[in-house]
């Protein structure tokens, strides 16, 4: 059976830039091939695609201040 995509949020505990705020700041989905798509839940929204969850965290993880909160099981 093929693995289904799974949903997640990015939970930001501290907003070091003052741009996106704290709490749930992103809706996301990880596809079966590992590609990740996100949608920002900020006043100015945008959508982005990343090669992996690791790439997303490398860019938006802010040194552990933002973490992935999985909605669907692995």
PDB file of N, CA, C and O in Angstrom:
ATOM      1  N   UNK A   1       0.842  -1.187   0.000  1.00  0.00           N
ATOM      2  CA  UNK A   1       0.000   0.000   0.000  1.00  0.00           C
ATOM      3  C   UNK A   1       0.884   1.246   0.000  1.00  0.00           C
ATOM      4  O   UNK A   1       1.878   1.308   0.723  1.00  0.00           O
ATOM      5  N   UNK A   2       0.528   2.205  -0.789  1.00  0.00           N
ATOM      6  CA  UNK A   2       1.249   3.462  -0.875  1.00  0.00           C
ATOM      7  C   UNK A   2       0.939   4.324   0.341  1.00  0.00           C
ATOM      8  O   UNK A   2      -0.205   4.402   0.790  1.00  0.00           O
ATOM      9  N   UNK A   3       1.969   4.966   0.864  1.00  0.00           N
ATOM     10  CA  UNK A   3       1.779   5.864   2.000  1.00  0.00           C
ATOM     11  C   UNK A   3       0.996   7.090   1.558  1.00  0.00           C
ATOM     12  O   UNK A   3       1.264   7.652   0.496  1.00  0.00           O
ATOM     13  N   UNK A   4       0.047   7.498   2.355  1.00  0.00           N
ATOM     14  CA  UNK A   4      -0.752   8.681   2.061  1.00  0.00           C
ATOM     15  C   UNK A   4      -0.017   9.931   2.533  1.00  0.00           C
ATOM     16  O   UNK A   4       0.831   9.852   3.422  1.00  0.00           O
ATOM     17  N   UNK A   5      -0.336  11.087   1.941  1.00  0.00           N
ATOM     18  CA  UNK A   5       0.228  12.339   2.457  1.00  0.00           C
ATOM     19  C   UNK A   5      -0.216  12.533   3.907  1.00  0.00           C
ATOM     20  O   UNK A   5      -1.260  12.032   4.326  1.00  0.00           O
ATOM     21  N   UNK A   6       0.608  13.278   4.668  1.00  0.00           N
ATOM     22  CA  UNK A   6       0.183  13.564   6.038  1.00  0.00           C
ATOM     23  C   UNK A   6       0.308  15.039   6.346  1.00  0.00           C
ATOM     24  O   UNK A   6       1.215  15.727   5.878  1.00  0.00           O
ATOM     25  N   UNK A   7      -0.632  15.500   7.149  1.00  0.00           N
ATOM     26  CA  UNK A   7      -0.762  16.919   7.469  1.00  0.00           C
ATOM     27  C   UNK A   7       0.010  17.281   8.724  1.00  0.00           C
ATOM     28  O   UNK A   7       0.258  16.446   9.594  1.00  0.00           O
ATOM     29  N   UNK A   8       0.386  18.561   8.791  1.00  0.00           N
ATOM     30  CA  UNK A   8       1.063  19.076   9.980  1.00  0.00           C
ATOM     31  C   UNK A   8       0.826  20.571  10.089  1.00  0.00           C
ATOM     32  O   UNK A   8       0.351  21.209   9.149  1.00  0.00           O
ATOM     33  N   UNK A   9       1.158  21.115  11.229  1.00  0.00           N
ATOM     34  CA  UNK A   9       1.236  22.559  11.457  1.00  0.00           C
ATOM     35  C   UNK A   9       2.667  22.868  11.873  1.00  0.00           C
ATOM     36  O   UNK A   9       3.381  21.999  12.373  1.00  0.00           O
ATOM     37  N   UNK A  10       3.075  24.100  11.663  1.00  0.00           N
ATOM     38  CA  UNK A  10       4.279  24.594  12.323  1.00  0.00           C
ATOM     39  C   UNK A  10       3.818  25.382  13.530  1.00  0.00           C
ATOM     40  O   UNK A  10       3.006  26.300  13.418  1.00  0.00           O
ATOM     41  N   UNK A  11       4.343  25.015  14.680  1.00  0.00           N
ATOM     42  CA  UNK A  11       4.044  25.665  15.947  1.00  0.00           C
ATOM     43  C   UNK A  11       5.232  26.557  16.293  1.00  0.00           C
ATOM     44  O   UNK A  11       6.330  26.056  16.537  1.00  0.00           O
ATOM     45  N   UNK A  12       5.027  27.854  16.317  1.00  0.00           N
ATOM     46  CA  UNK A  12       6.109  28.782  16.641  1.00  0.00           C
ATOM     47  C   UNK A  12       5.956  29.232  18.085  1.00  0.00           C
ATOM     48  O   UNK A  12       4.952  29.836  18.460  1.00  0.00           O
ATOM     49  N   UNK A  13       6.970  28.927  18.888  1.00  0.00           N
ATOM     50  CA  UNK A  13       6.949  29.284  20.306  1.00  0.00           C
ATOM     51  C   UNK A  13       7.460  30.699  20.558  1.00  0.00           C
ATOM     52  O   UNK A  13       7.028  31.363  21.501  1.00  0.00           O
ATOM     53  N   UNK A  14       8.372  31.153  19.717  1.00  0.00           N
ATOM     54  CA  UNK A  14       8.948  32.492  19.862  1.00  0.00           C
ATOM     55  C   UNK A  14       9.177  33.059  18.468  1.00  0.00           C
ATOM     56  O   UNK A  14       9.777  32.397  17.621  1.00  0.00           O
ATOM     57  N   UNK A  15       8.707  34.267  18.224  1.00  0.00           N
ATOM     58  CA  UNK A  15       8.850  34.909  16.914  1.00  0.00           C
ATOM     59  C   UNK A  15       9.998  35.903  16.984  1.00  0.00           C
ATOM     60  O   UNK A  15       9.804  37.056  17.370  1.00  0.00           O
ATOM     61  N   UNK A  16      11.197  35.459  16.611  1.00  0.00           N
ATOM     62  CA  UNK A  16      12.381  36.306  16.729  1.00  0.00           C
ATOM     63  C   UNK A  16      12.374  37.495  15.779  1.00  0.00           C
ATOM     64  O   UNK A  16      13.054  38.488  16.038  1.00  0.00           O
ATOM     65  N   UNK A  17      11.619  37.418  14.679  1.00  0.00           N
ATOM     66  CA  UNK A  17      11.596  38.522  13.718  1.00  0.00           C
ATOM     67  C   UNK A  17      10.393  39.447  13.888  1.00  0.00           C
ATOM     68  O   UNK A  17      10.391  40.567  13.379  1.00  0.00           O
ATOM     69  N   UNK A  18       9.366  38.973  14.608  1.00  0.00           N
ATOM     70  CA  UNK A  18       8.158  39.784  14.760  1.00  0.00           C
ATOM     71  C   UNK A  18       7.266  39.773  13.532  1.00  0.00           C
ATOM     72  O   UNK A  18       6.369  40.608  13.416  1.00  0.00           O
ATOM     73  N   UNK A  19       7.495  38.843  12.614  1.00  0.00           N
ATOM     74  CA  UNK A  19       6.758  38.814  11.353  1.00  0.00           C
ATOM     75  C   UNK A  19       5.551  37.887  11.373  1.00  0.00           C
ATOM     76  O   UNK A  19       4.454  38.280  10.977  1.00  0.00           O
ATOM     77  N   UNK A  20       5.754  36.658  11.833  1.00  0.00           N
ATOM     78  CA  UNK A  20       4.697  35.658  11.695  1.00  0.00           C
ATOM     79  C   UNK A  20       3.924  35.387  12.974  1.00  0.00           C
ATOM     80  O   UNK A  20       2.914  34.684  12.939  1.00  0.00           O
ATOM     81  N   UNK A  21       4.364  35.919  14.082  1.00  0.00           N
ATOM     82  CA  UNK A  21       3.668  35.704  15.341  1.00  0.00           C
ATOM     83  C   UNK A  21       4.000  34.355  15.947  1.00  0.00           C
ATOM     84  O   UNK A  21       4.917  33.666  15.499  1.00  0.00           O
ATOM     85  N   UNK A  22       3.239  33.983  16.976  1.00  0.00           N
ATOM     86  CA  UNK A  22       3.459  32.716  17.663  1.00  0.00           C
ATOM     87  C   UNK A  22       2.214  31.840  17.529  1.00  0.00           C
ATOM     88  O   UNK A  22       1.174  32.283  17.041  1.00  0.00           O
ATOM     89  N   UNK A  23       2.341  30.601  17.967  1.00  0.00           N
ATOM     90  CA  UNK A  23       1.230  29.651  17.848  1.00  0.00           C
ATOM     91  C   UNK A  23       1.316  28.919  16.526  1.00  0.00           C
ATOM     92  O   UNK A  23       2.406  28.740  15.982  1.00  0.00           O
ATOM     93  N   UNK A  24       0.168  28.492  16.000  1.00  0.00           N
ATOM     94  CA  UNK A  24       0.138  27.803  14.719  1.00  0.00           C
ATOM     95  C   UNK A  24       0.309  28.827  13.604  1.00  0.00           C
ATOM     96  O   UNK A  24      -0.549  29.689  13.412  1.00  0.00           O
ATOM     97  N   UNK A  25       1.407  28.735  12.877  1.00  0.00           N
ATOM     98  CA  UNK A  25       1.708  29.738  11.856  1.00  0.00           C
ATOM     99  C   UNK A  25       1.665  29.196  10.436  1.00  0.00           C
ATOM    100  O   UNK A  25       1.662  29.968   9.477  1.00  0.00           O
ATOM    101  N   UNK A  26       1.632  27.864  10.292  1.00  0.00           N
ATOM    102  CA  UNK A  26       1.665  27.237   8.968  1.00  0.00           C
ATOM    103  C   UNK A  26       0.774  26.003   8.961  1.00  0.00           C
ATOM    104  O   UNK A  26       0.747  25.246   9.931  1.00  0.00           O
ATOM    105  N   UNK A  27       0.038  25.799   7.858  1.00  0.00           N
ATOM    106  CA  UNK A  27      -0.592  24.525   7.547  1.00  0.00           C
ATOM    107  C   UNK A  27       0.307  23.846   6.530  1.00  0.00           C
ATOM    108  O   UNK A  27       0.812  24.500   5.617  1.00  0.00           O
ATOM    109  N   UNK A  28       0.513  22.547   6.675  1.00  0.00           N
ATOM    110  CA  UNK A  28       1.390  21.879   5.728  1.00  0.00           C
ATOM    111  C   UNK A  28       0.975  20.463   5.442  1.00  0.00           C
ATOM    112  O   UNK A  28       0.147  19.874   6.137  1.00  0.00           O
ATOM    113  N   UNK A  29       1.580  19.927   4.389  1.00  0.00           N
ATOM    114  CA  UNK A  29       1.372  18.537   4.008  1.00  0.00           C
ATOM    115  C   UNK A  29       2.690  17.970   3.508  1.00  0.00           C
ATOM    116  O   UNK A  29       3.413  18.614   2.748  1.00  0.00           O
ATOM    117  N   UNK A  30       2.987  16.758   3.944  1.00  0.00           N
ATOM    118  CA  UNK A  30       4.153  16.040   3.455  1.00  0.00           C
ATOM    119  C   UNK A  30       3.646  14.934   2.542  1.00  0.00           C
ATOM    120  O   UNK A  30       2.899  14.059   2.979  1.00  0.00           O
ATOM    121  N   UNK A  31       4.048  14.970   1.274  1.00  0.00           N
ATOM    122  CA  UNK A  31       3.622  13.977   0.313  1.00  0.00           C
ATOM    123  C   UNK A  31       4.415  12.688   0.478  1.00  0.00           C
ATOM    124  O   UNK A  31       5.455  12.683   1.138  1.00  0.00           O
ATOM    125  N   UNK A  32       3.946  11.612  -0.105  1.00  0.00           N
ATOM    126  CA  UNK A  32       4.570  10.291   0.041  1.00  0.00           C
ATOM    127  C   UNK A  32       6.030  10.282  -0.389  1.00  0.00           C
ATOM    128  O   UNK A  32       6.818   9.495   0.136  1.00  0.00           O
ATOM    129  N   UNK A  33       6.408  11.140  -1.336  1.00  0.00           N
ATOM    130  CA  UNK A  33       7.809  11.175  -1.797  1.00  0.00           C
ATOM    131  C   UNK A  33       8.693  12.080  -0.944  1.00  0.00           C
ATOM    132  O   UNK A  33       9.873  12.254  -1.247  1.00  0.00           O
ATOM    133  N   UNK A  34       8.130  12.663   0.130  1.00  0.00           N
ATOM    134  CA  UNK A  34       8.888  13.525   1.024  1.00  0.00           C
ATOM    135  C   UNK A  34       8.798  15.006   0.724  1.00  0.00           C
ATOM    136  O   UNK A  34       9.226  15.824   1.538  1.00  0.00           O
ATOM    137  N   UNK A  35       8.247  15.375  -0.437  1.00  0.00           N
ATOM    138  CA  UNK A  35       8.050  16.787  -0.774  1.00  0.00           C
ATOM    139  C   UNK A  35       7.057  17.400   0.204  1.00  0.00           C
ATOM    140  O   UNK A  35       6.104  16.744   0.623  1.00  0.00           O
ATOM    141  N   UNK A  36       7.284  18.662   0.568  1.00  0.00           N
ATOM    142  CA  UNK A  36       6.451  19.361   1.541  1.00  0.00           C
ATOM    143  C   UNK A  36       5.881  20.630   0.911  1.00  0.00           C
ATOM    144  O   UNK A  36       6.594  21.379   0.244  1.00  0.00           O
ATOM    145  N   UNK A  37       4.589  20.860   1.131  1.00  0.00           N
ATOM    146  CA  UNK A  37       3.936  22.105   0.724  1.00  0.00           C
ATOM    147  C   UNK A  37       3.380  22.768   1.974  1.00  0.00           C
ATOM    148  O   UNK A  37       2.813  22.102   2.840  1.00  0.00           O
ATOM    149  N   UNK A  38       3.545  24.088   2.065  1.00  0.00           N
ATOM    150  CA  UNK A  38       3.032  24.823   3.223  1.00  0.00           C
ATOM    151  C   UNK A  38       2.212  26.031   2.789  1.00  0.00           C
ATOM    152  O   UNK A  38       2.355  26.540   1.677  1.00  0.00           O
ATOM    153  N   UNK A  39       1.360  26.470   3.690  1.00  0.00           N
ATOM    154  CA  UNK A  39       0.570  27.698   3.521  1.00  0.00           C
ATOM    155  C   UNK A  39       0.670  28.469   4.824  1.00  0.00           C
ATOM    156  O   UNK A  39       0.268  27.976   5.877  1.00  0.00           O
ATOM    157  N   UNK A  40       1.211  29.690   4.752  1.00  0.00           N
ATOM    158  CA  UNK A  40       1.342  30.539   5.933  1.00  0.00           C
ATOM    159  C   UNK A  40      -0.029  31.021   6.391  1.00  0.00           C
ATOM    160  O   UNK A  40      -0.873  31.365   5.564  1.00  0.00           O
ATOM    161  N   UNK A  41      -0.257  31.049   7.698  1.00  0.00           N
ATOM    162  CA  UNK A  41      -1.516  31.496   8.287  1.00  0.00           C
ATOM    163  C   UNK A  41      -1.394  32.920   8.820  1.00  0.00           C
ATOM    164  O   UNK A  41      -2.087  33.293   9.767  1.00  0.00           O
ATOM    165  N   UNK A  42      -0.524  33.703   8.221  1.00  0.00           N
ATOM    166  CA  UNK A  42      -0.271  35.080   8.658  1.00  0.00           C
ATOM    167  C   UNK A  42      -1.153  36.049   7.872  1.00  0.00           C
ATOM    168  O   UNK A  42      -1.849  35.643   6.942  1.00  0.00           O
ATOM    169  N   UNK A  43      -1.124  37.315   8.241  1.00  0.00           N
ATOM    170  CA  UNK A  43      -1.940  38.322   7.564  1.00  0.00           C
ATOM    171  C   UNK A  43      -1.607  38.391   6.072  1.00  0.00           C
ATOM    172  O   UNK A  43      -2.498  38.571   5.242  1.00  0.00           O
ATOM    173  N   UNK A  44      -0.335  38.249   5.736  1.00  0.00           N
ATOM    174  CA  UNK A  44       0.083  38.187   4.332  1.00  0.00           C
ATOM    175  C   UNK A  44       0.440  36.731   4.058  1.00  0.00           C
ATOM    176  O   UNK A  44       1.498  36.254   4.469  1.00  0.00           O
ATOM    177  N   UNK A  45      -0.449  36.030   3.360  1.00  0.00           N
ATOM    178  CA  UNK A  45      -0.264  34.594   3.163  1.00  0.00           C
ATOM    179  C   UNK A  45       0.599  34.311   1.944  1.00  0.00           C
ATOM    180  O   UNK A  45       0.707  35.128   1.029  1.00  0.00           O
ATOM    181  N   UNK A  46       1.204  33.142   1.954  1.00  0.00           N
ATOM    182  CA  UNK A  46       1.935  32.646   0.794  1.00  0.00           C
ATOM    183  C   UNK A  46       1.978  31.133   0.889  1.00  0.00           C
ATOM    184  O   UNK A  46       1.744  30.548   1.947  1.00  0.00           O
ATOM    185  N   UNK A  47       2.278  30.521  -0.230  1.00  0.00           N
ATOM    186  CA  UNK A  47       2.385  29.069  -0.326  1.00  0.00           C
ATOM    187  C   UNK A  47       3.771  28.743  -0.847  1.00  0.00           C
ATOM    188  O   UNK A  47       4.283  29.434  -1.728  1.00  0.00           O
ATOM    189  N   UNK A  48       4.386  27.686  -0.307  1.00  0.00           N
ATOM    190  CA  UNK A  48       5.741  27.326  -0.728  1.00  0.00           C
ATOM    191  C   UNK A  48       5.889  25.812  -0.766  1.00  0.00           C
ATOM    192  O   UNK A  48       5.165  25.081  -0.090  1.00  0.00           O
ATOM    193  N   UNK A  49       6.842  25.361  -1.569  1.00  0.00           N
ATOM    194  CA  UNK A  49       7.152  23.939  -1.730  1.00  0.00           C
ATOM    195  C   UNK A  49       8.617  23.729  -1.328  1.00  0.00           C
ATOM    196  O   UNK A  49       9.483  24.529  -1.681  1.00  0.00           O
ATOM    197  N   UNK A  50       8.885  22.643  -0.584  1.00  0.00           N
ATOM    198  CA  UNK A  50      10.237  22.293  -0.151  1.00  0.00           C
ATOM    199  C   UNK A  50      10.513  20.840  -0.521  1.00  0.00           C
ATOM    200  O   UNK A  50       9.585  20.039  -0.632  1.00  0.00           O
ATOM    201  N   UNK A  51      11.767  20.504  -0.711  1.00  0.00           N
ATOM    202  CA  UNK A  51      12.148  19.140  -1.082  1.00  0.00           C
ATOM    203  C   UNK A  51      11.913  18.156   0.060  1.00  0.00           C
ATOM    204  O   UNK A  51      11.704  16.966  -0.180  1.00  0.00           O
ATOM    205  N   UNK A  52      11.945  18.649   1.313  1.00  0.00           N
ATOM    206  CA  UNK A  52      11.784  17.755   2.462  1.00  0.00           C
ATOM    207  C   UNK A  52      11.407  18.550   3.705  1.00  0.00           C
ATOM    208  O   UNK A  52      11.530  19.774   3.738  1.00  0.00           O
ATOM    209  N   UNK A  53      10.949  17.834   4.720  1.00  0.00           N
ATOM    210  CA  UNK A  53      10.648  18.469   6.002  1.00  0.00           C
ATOM    211  C   UNK A  53      11.931  19.015   6.627  1.00  0.00           C
ATOM    212  O   UNK A  53      11.902  20.036   7.313  1.00  0.00           O
ATOM    213  N   UNK A  54      13.055  18.336   6.390  1.00  0.00           N
ATOM    214  CA  UNK A  54      14.342  18.812   6.914  1.00  0.00           C
ATOM    215  C   UNK A  54      14.710  20.160   6.307  1.00  0.00           C
ATOM    216  O   UNK A  54      15.211  21.038   7.010  1.00  0.00           O
ATOM    217  N   UNK A  55      14.468  20.332   5.008  1.00  0.00           N
ATOM    218  CA  UNK A  55      14.742  21.622   4.368  1.00  0.00           C
ATOM    219  C   UNK A  55      13.844  22.713   4.942  1.00  0.00           C
ATOM    220  O   UNK A  55      14.302  23.827   5.196  1.00  0.00           O
ATOM    221  N   UNK A  56      12.573  22.399   5.145  1.00  0.00           N
ATOM    222  CA  UNK A  56      11.642  23.363   5.728  1.00  0.00           C
ATOM    223  C   UNK A  56      12.119  23.815   7.103  1.00  0.00           C
ATOM    224  O   UNK A  56      12.143  25.011   7.391  1.00  0.00           O
ATOM    225  N   UNK A  57      12.499  22.861   7.951  1.00  0.00           N
ATOM    226  CA  UNK A  57      12.956  23.191   9.304  1.00  0.00           C
ATOM    227  C   UNK A  57      14.281  23.948   9.269  1.00  0.00           C
ATOM    228  O   UNK A  57      14.508  24.832  10.095  1.00  0.00           O
ATOM    229  N   UNK A  58      15.154  23.615   8.329  1.00  0.00           N
ATOM    230  CA  UNK A  58      16.430  24.332   8.211  1.00  0.00           C
ATOM    231  C   UNK A  58      16.194  25.814   7.938  1.00  0.00           C
ATOM    232  O   UNK A  58      16.956  26.662   8.403  1.00  0.00           O
ATOM    233  N   UNK A  59      15.149  26.123   7.191  1.00  0.00           N
ATOM    234  CA  UNK A  59      14.858  27.515   6.833  1.00  0.00           C
ATOM    235  C   UNK A  59      13.980  28.205   7.873  1.00  0.00           C
ATOM    236  O   UNK A  59      14.238  29.355   8.229  1.00  0.00           O
ATOM    237  N   UNK A  60      12.945  27.519   8.366  1.00  0.00           N
ATOM    238  CA  UNK A  60      11.937  28.158   9.212  1.00  0.00           C
ATOM    239  C   UNK A  60      11.921  27.678  10.660  1.00  0.00           C
ATOM    240  O   UNK A  60      11.076  28.118  11.439  1.00  0.00           O
ATOM    241  N   UNK A  61      12.828  26.793  11.035  1.00  0.00           N
ATOM    242  CA  UNK A  61      12.837  26.245  12.392  1.00  0.00           C
ATOM    243  C   UNK A  61      13.323  27.202  13.457  1.00  0.00           C
ATOM    244  O   UNK A  61      13.029  27.026  14.639  1.00  0.00           O
ATOM    245  N   UNK A  62      14.071  28.221  13.042  1.00  0.00           N
ATOM    246  CA  UNK A  62      14.557  29.258  13.961  1.00  0.00           C
ATOM    247  C   UNK A  62      15.195  28.674  15.214  1.00  0.00           C
ATOM    248  O   UNK A  62      14.882  29.069  16.337  1.00  0.00           O
ATOM    249  N   UNK A  63      16.110  27.713  14.990  1.00  0.00           N
ATOM    250  CA  UNK A  63      16.872  27.166  16.108  1.00  0.00           C
ATOM    251  C   UNK A  63      16.041  26.471  17.161  1.00  0.00           C
ATOM    252  O   UNK A  63      16.366  26.536  18.347  1.00  0.00           O
ATOM    253  N   UNK A  64      14.971  25.804  16.751  1.00  0.00           N
ATOM    254  CA  UNK A  64      14.113  25.096  17.702  1.00  0.00           C
ATOM    255  C   UNK A  64      12.938  25.907  18.207  1.00  0.00           C
ATOM    256  O   UNK A  64      12.121  25.390  18.969  1.00  0.00           O
ATOM    257  N   UNK A  65      12.831  27.154  17.807  1.00  0.00           N
ATOM    258  CA  UNK A  65      11.713  28.003  18.247  1.00  0.00           C
ATOM    259  C   UNK A  65      10.418  27.694  17.491  1.00  0.00           C
ATOM    260  O   UNK A  65       9.332  28.119  17.886  1.00  0.00           O
ATOM    261  N   UNK A  66      10.562  26.942  16.392  1.00  0.00           N
ATOM    262  CA  UNK A  66       9.418  26.508  15.592  1.00  0.00           C
ATOM    263  C   UNK A  66       9.539  25.011  15.401  1.00  0.00           C
ATOM    264  O   UNK A  66      10.604  24.510  15.041  1.00  0.00           O
ATOM    265  N   UNK A  67       8.444  24.290  15.641  1.00  0.00           N
ATOM    266  CA  UNK A  67       8.506  22.831  15.516  1.00  0.00           C
ATOM    267  C   UNK A  67       7.317  22.297  14.733  1.00  0.00           C
ATOM    268  O   UNK A  67       6.277  22.945  14.610  1.00  0.00           O
ATOM    269  N   UNK A  68       7.508  21.100  14.214  1.00  0.00           N
ATOM    270  CA  UNK A  68       6.455  20.424  13.449  1.00  0.00           C
ATOM    271  C   UNK A  68       5.508  19.740  14.426  1.00  0.00           C
ATOM    272  O   UNK A  68       5.941  18.990  15.301  1.00  0.00           O
ATOM    273  N   UNK A  69       4.213  20.005  14.272  1.00  0.00           N
ATOM    274  CA  UNK A  69       3.173  19.350  15.043  1.00  0.00           C
ATOM    275  C   UNK A  69       2.363  18.504  14.049  1.00  0.00           C
ATOM    276  O   UNK A  69       1.522  19.029  13.319  1.00  0.00           O
ATOM    277  N   UNK A  70       2.625  17.195  14.030  1.00  0.00           N
ATOM    278  CA  UNK A  70       1.950  16.304  13.086  1.00  0.00           C
ATOM    279  C   UNK A  70       0.478  16.124  13.472  1.00  0.00           C
ATOM    280  O   UNK A  70       0.152  15.947  14.646  1.00  0.00           O
ATOM    281  N   UNK A  71      -0.389  16.170  12.485  1.00  0.00           N
ATOM    282  CA  UNK A  71      -1.817  15.928  12.670  1.00  0.00           C
ATOM    283  C   UNK A  71      -2.112  14.464  12.388  1.00  0.00           C
ATOM    284  O   UNK A  71      -2.874  13.825  13.114  1.00  0.00           O
ATOM    285  N   UNK A  72      -1.508  13.934  11.331  1.00  0.00           N
ATOM    286  CA  UNK A  72      -1.724  12.543  10.923  1.00  0.00           C
ATOM    287  C   UNK A  72      -0.555  11.675  11.386  1.00  0.00           C
ATOM    288  O   UNK A  72       0.581  12.146  11.438  1.00  0.00           O
ATOM    289  N   UNK A  73      -0.823  10.418  11.721  1.00  0.00           N
ATOM    290  CA  UNK A  73       0.249   9.528  12.157  1.00  0.00           C
ATOM    291  C   UNK A  73       1.201   9.198  11.010  1.00  0.00           C
ATOM    292  O   UNK A  73       0.855   9.357   9.839  1.00  0.00           O
ATOM    293  N   UNK A  74       2.392   8.742  11.353  1.00  0.00           N
ATOM    294  CA  UNK A  74       3.392   8.363  10.343  1.00  0.00           C
ATOM    295  C   UNK A  74       2.939   7.141   9.586  1.00  0.00           C
ATOM    296  O   UNK A  74       3.645   6.669   8.695  1.00  0.00           O
TER     297      UNK A  74
END
